[in-house]
């Protein structure tokens, strides 16, 4: 199964990976919600192994 990186955008504009989850909708949603809570005010995205954006908050 494919892996998806959950990332947040720092104040400097760099994307930082905070976790890697399996490419399943519930896993991605939970990972993105967790990253958004841990990094308030920052954008959060999910990126697949090919570098494509799967979802963004």
N, C-alpha and C positions, 0 to 999 in steps of 0.2 A: 504494500500500500504506500502511496505517495505521502510525503511529509510536507507540512506547511509551517512556515516561520511566522510567529506573531511578533510584530515590531511596533515601536512607538517612535515618534519624531521628537527629538530633543529641541530645546530652545535654540540651539545653533543650526537646526535644520537637518541634522544627521539622523538616519534611521538606525535604531538599535534593536537587535533581536533579544527578546526577553524569554521566549520559550519556543519549542518546536512540538507540534502536535500532528496526529494523523489527519489526513484529508477527509474528514467527516464533518458534516455541518454542525452537529452538537459540540464537538471538540473545538472547532474554530470559534463558534459563538462564545463558549465559556472562556476560552483563552483570550479573546479580544475584550470581553467584559472585565476579566481579571486585570489585564494590562491597562485598561482605561481607568480602573479604580486605583491602581498603584501609581499611575502617572496622570493625575488630574490636569485638565487643560491641554493635554497633548493629543495629537492625532494618532490613531492606532490603525494598523493594516495587517492583512494576512497575505503572504507571498508564497507561491508554490515553488517547487524545486527548479522550475524553468525560469523563475524570476517574474512570473506574471502575477499581478495583483488580483487576489481572489475576492477580497472584501476590504472596505475601509470605513472607519468611523470619523 
